[in-house]
Amino acid sequence: MGLLRISTATTSVLFSTIIFLFGGIIGTFHHLYFSGTPIGVLAFGATFSALEVVPLVLIGFEAYENLTLSRARPWMTAYKWPIYYFISVAFWNLVGAGLFGFFINPPIALYYMQGLNTTPVHGHTALFGVYGMLGIGLMLFCLRGLTKQHVWKTKALAFSFWAINIGLALMVLLSLLPIGLMQTWASVEHGMWYARSAEFMSRGIIHNFVWLRVIVDTIFAIGALMLGWFILGPKTGWSLTGERLPYAGKGETHAK
């Protein structure tokens, strides 16, 4: 995109890849707790799983830099929403993979929390929050390149961005996390068998939190539908204003 020197960008990508592969792969050993795994493997898994939070914090600074750079050059405004999705990747990477992951990863926590609703708290925010948002951002980045001569109508795209992110956040805060914390308390007091039992899960307050998912999942689903509607726009033409981007002609000349 012309914002960084090639040598700087290459070094940053290689460094980030080494950190995440080295720390992430070994960190997955935290899933092997209490399955007959040797103590040494547990130690490596616990250590690197905890240390995964460190590079995730650095990603937040990188996201801020990307946002700053997006305002530095006028032509970068055309990439505003792809960049916003990349920034949301950094946010969910820190919160979902980092904080919520560290929340359930220590051995004593896993002993009482593994398999309860605290696990999908980490799973939903880390999987869709990171890889889902990353996929959407990359898709929009490619779509921007395919329609580089035209200005987008971004109201539907803006609505989808906030609806998807808010829906995902409320899904966790209003339903999964409260149920998971209540299950954890029941697991500590009575045992895992009770926290996962039909008797516990059929309690009225649990049903109330489950039904809240209808509201927040609807917000999330509407955001996804609006995103799909916007993506059809460049093909049909309704999401294009008909105006040309101010740099389009210059970009073509430069490319030639």
C-alpha positions as CSV (number, residue, x, y, z in Angstrom):
1,M,0.0,0.0,0.0
2,G,3.1,2.2,-0.1
3,L,3.0,3.1,3.6
4,L,6.1,1.3,4.7
5,R,9.5,0.4,3.2
6,I,9.5,-3.2,1.9
7,S,12.4,-4.1,4.2
8,T,10.5,-2.8,7.3
9,A,7.3,-4.6,6.3
10,T,9.1,-7.9,5.6
11,T,11.0,-7.8,8.9
12,S,7.8,-7.0,10.8
13,V,5.9,-9.9,9.2
14,L,8.6,-12.4,9.8
15,F,9.1,-11.4,13.4
16,S,5.4,-11.5,14.1
17,T,5.1,-14.9,12.4
18,I,7.9,-16.3,14.5
19,I,6.4,-15.1,17.7
20,F,2.9,-16.4,17.0
21,L,3.9,-19.7,15.6
22,F,6.5,-20.4,18.3
23,G,4.3,-19.2,21.2
24,G,0.9,-20.3,19.7
25,I,1.8,-23.8,18.8
26,I,3.5,-24.6,22.1
27,G,0.7,-22.7,23.9
28,T,-1.9,-25.2,22.5
29,F,-0.5,-27.7,25.0
30,H,-2.8,-26.1,27.6
31,H,-5.6,-28.2,26.0
32,L,-3.8,-31.3,27.2
33,Y,-4.2,-30.7,30.9
34,F,-5.4,-33.7,33.0
35,S,-5.1,-36.1,30.1
36,G,-2.0,-38.0,31.2
37,T,0.4,-35.4,29.7
38,P,3.9,-35.3,31.2
39,I,4.6,-32.4,33.7
40,G,7.2,-30.9,31.3
41,V,4.6,-30.5,28.5
42,L,2.2,-29.0,31.0
43,A,4.8,-26.5,32.1
44,F,5.6,-25.5,28.5
45,G,1.9,-25.2,27.6
46,A,1.1,-23.1,30.7
47,T,4.0,-20.8,30.2
48,F,3.6,-20.1,26.5
49,S,-0.1,-19.9,26.7
50,A,0.2,-17.2,29.4
51,L,2.9,-15.4,27.3
52,E,0.6,-15.2,24.3
53,V,-1.0,-12.2,25.9
54,V,2.3,-10.2,25.5
55,P,2.4,-10.1,21.6
56,L,-1.4,-9.6,21.6
57,V,-0.9,-6.3,23.5
58,L,1.7,-5.3,20.9
59,I,-1.0,-5.9,18.2
60,G,-3.1,-3.2,19.8
61,F,-0.3,-0.7,19.2
62,E,0.0,-1.9,15.6
63,A,-3.7,-1.4,15.1
64,Y,-3.4,2.2,16.3
65,E,-0.5,2.8,13.9
66,N,-2.6,1.4,11.1
67,L,-5.5,3.8,12.0
68,T,-3.0,6.7,12.2
69,L,-1.6,5.8,8.8
70,S,-5.1,5.5,7.3
71,R,-5.6,9.2,8.1
72,A,-2.1,10.2,6.9
73,R,-2.8,9.9,3.1
74,P,-6.1,10.9,1.5
75,W,-6.3,7.8,-0.7
76,M,-6.2,5.6,2.4
77,T,-9.7,6.7,3.3
78,A,-11.0,4.3,0.6
79,Y,-9.6,1.5,2.8
80,K,-11.2,2.7,6.0
81,W,-13.5,-0.2,6.6
82,P,-11.1,-3.0,5.7
83,I,-8.7,-1.4,8.1
84,Y,-11.4,-1.1,10.8
85,Y,-11.9,-4.9,10.5
86,F,-8.2,-5.4,10.9
87,I,-8.4,-3.2,14.0
88,S,-11.2,-5.3,15.4
89,V,-9.0,-8.4,14.8
90,A,-6.5,-6.8,17.1
91,F,-9.1,-6.0,19.7
92,W,-10.6,-9.5,19.8
93,N,-7.1,-11.0,19.6
94,L,-6.3,-9.2,22.9
95,V,-9.7,-9.7,24.6
96,G,-10.8,-13.1,23.2
97,A,-7.6,-15.0,22.7
98,G,-5.6,-13.1,25.3
99,L,-7.7,-12.2,28.3
100,F,-10.5,-14.7,28.0
101,G,-8.0,-17.4,27.0
102,F,-5.8,-16.6,30.0
103,F,-8.9,-16.6,32.2
104,I,-9.5,-20.3,31.6
105,N,-6.0,-21.6,30.8
106,P,-4.2,-22.0,34.2
107,P,-4.4,-25.6,35.4
108,I,-6.5,-24.9,38.5
109,A,-9.0,-22.9,36.4
110,L,-9.2,-25.5,33.7
111,Y,-9.9,-28.1,36.4
112,Y,-13.1,-26.4,37.3
113,M,-14.0,-24.5,34.1
114,Q,-13.1,-26.9,31.2
115,G,-16.2,-27.8,29.2
116,L,-18.5,-25.2,30.8
117,N,-19.8,-22.0,29.1
118,T,-16.5,-20.3,30.0
119,T,-14.9,-22.3,27.2
120,P,-17.1,-20.9,24.4
121,V,-16.5,-17.4,25.8
122,H,-12.9,-17.9,24.8
123,G,-13.8,-19.9,21.7
124,H,-16.3,-17.6,20.1
125,T,-14.3,-14.4,20.7
126,A,-11.0,-16.0,19.7
127,L,-12.3,-17.9,16.6
128,F,-14.7,-15.5,15.0
129,G,-13.4,-12.4,16.6
130,V,-9.9,-13.0,15.2
131,Y,-10.2,-15.3,12.2
132,G,-13.7,-14.3,11.2
133,M,-12.9,-10.5,11.3
134,L,-9.6,-11.2,9.6
135,G,-11.3,-13.0,6.7
136,I,-13.9,-10.2,6.3
137,G,-11.1,-7.6,6.3
138,L,-9.1,-9.4,3.7
139,M,-12.2,-9.9,1.6
140,L,-13.0,-6.2,1.7
141,F,-9.4,-5.4,0.9
142,C,-9.6,-7.5,-2.2
143,L,-13.0,-6.0,-3.1
144,R,-11.6,-2.5,-2.8
145,G,-8.9,-3.4,-5.2
146,L,-11.4,-4.8,-7.7
147,T,-13.5,-1.6,-7.5
148,K,-10.5,0.8,-7.1
149,Q,-11.9,3.4,-9.5
150,H,-15.2,3.9,-7.7
151,V,-16.3,5.4,-4.4
152,W,-18.3,3.0,-2.1
153,K,-21.6,3.7,-0.4
154,T,-20.6,2.5,3.0
155,K,-23.7,2.9,5.2
156,A,-24.6,-0.8,5.0
157,L,-20.9,-1.7,5.5
158,A,-20.7,0.6,8.6
159,F,-23.9,-0.9,10.0
160,S,-22.7,-4.5,9.5
161,F,-19.3,-3.7,11.2
162,W,-20.9,-2.3,14.3
163,A,-23.7,-4.9,14.4
164,I,-21.3,-7.8,14.1
165,N,-18.9,-6.5,16.8
166,I,-21.6,-5.4,19.2
167,G,-23.6,-8.6,18.7
168,L,-20.5,-10.7,19.4
169,A,-19.7,-8.7,22.5
170,L,-23.2,-8.9,23.9
171,M,-23.4,-12.6,23.1
172,V,-20.5,-13.1,25.6
173,L,-21.4,-10.5,28.2
174,L,-25.1,-11.1,28.5
175,S,-25.3,-14.8,28.1
176,L,-22.2,-17.0,27.8
177,L,-20.1,-15.4,30.5
178,P,-22.8,-15.1,33.2
179,I,-23.8,-18.8,32.7
180,G,-20.2,-19.8,32.7
181,L,-19.4,-18.1,36.0
182,M,-22.5,-19.6,37.6
183,Q,-21.4,-23.0,36.4
184,T,-17.9,-22.4,37.7
185,W,-19.2,-21.6,41.2
186,A,-21.4,-24.8,41.1
187,S,-18.4,-26.8,39.9
188,V,-16.3,-25.5,42.8
189,E,-19.0,-26.2,45.4
190,H,-20.5,-29.4,44.1
191,G,-18.4,-30.7,41.2
192,M,-18.2,-30.6,37.5
193,W,-21.0,-33.2,37.2
194,Y,-23.5,-30.9,38.8
195,A,-22.4,-27.8,36.8
196,R,-23.1,-29.7,33.6
197,S,-26.2,-31.5,34.8
198,A,-29.7,-31.1,33.4
199,E,-30.8,-30.1,36.9
200,F,-28.5,-27.1,37.0
201,M,-29.0,-26.1,33.3
202,S,-32.8,-26.2,33.6
203,R,-32.9,-23.5,36.3
204,G,-35.0,-20.4,35.5
205,I,-32.2,-17.9,35.6
206,I,-30.2,-20.0,33.2
207,H,-33.1,-20.1,30.8
208,N,-33.3,-16.3,31.0
209,F,-29.7,-15.9,30.0
210,V,-30.1,-18.4,27.2
211,W,-33.1,-16.5,25.8
212,L,-31.1,-13.3,25.8
213,R,-29.1,-15.0,23.0
214,V,-32.1,-14.5,20.7
215,I,-31.7,-10.7,20.9
216,V,-27.9,-10.5,20.6
217,D,-27.7,-13.2,18.0
218,T,-30.3,-11.4,15.9
219,I,-28.1,-8.2,16.0
220,F,-25.2,-10.3,14.9
221,A,-27.2,-12.0,12.1
222,I,-28.6,-8.7,10.8
223,G,-25.0,-7.4,10.6
224,A,-23.9,-10.5,8.7
225,L,-26.8,-10.1,6.2
226,M,-26.0,-6.5,5.7
227,L,-22.4,-7.4,5.0
228,G,-23.6,-9.9,2.4
229,W,-26.0,-7.3,0.9
230,F,-23.1,-4.8,0.6
231,I,-20.9,-7.4,-1.1
232,L,-23.5,-7.9,-3.8
233,G,-23.5,-4.2,-4.4
234,P,-20.3,-3.8,-6.5
235,K,-21.7,-6.5,-8.8
236,T,-25.1,-4.9,-9.2
237,G,-23.8,-1.3,-8.8
238,W,-26.0,-0.2,-6.0
239,S,-23.2,0.2,-3.4
240,L,-21.1,2.3,-5.8
241,T,-21.8,6.1,-6.0
242,G,-20.8,6.4,-9.6
243,E,-18.0,8.9,-8.6
244,R,-14.4,8.1,-9.3
245,L,-11.8,8.1,-6.5
246,P,-9.6,11.2,-6.8
247,Y,-6.5,9.0,-7.1
248,A,-7.8,6.4,-9.5
249,G,-6.5,8.1,-12.6
250,K,-3.1,8.7,-11.0
251,G,-2.9,5.1,-9.8
252,E,-3.5,3.8,-13.3
253,T,-0.8,6.1,-14.7
254,H,1.7,5.1,-12.1
255,A,0.9,1.4,-12.6
256,K,1.6,1.7,-16.3
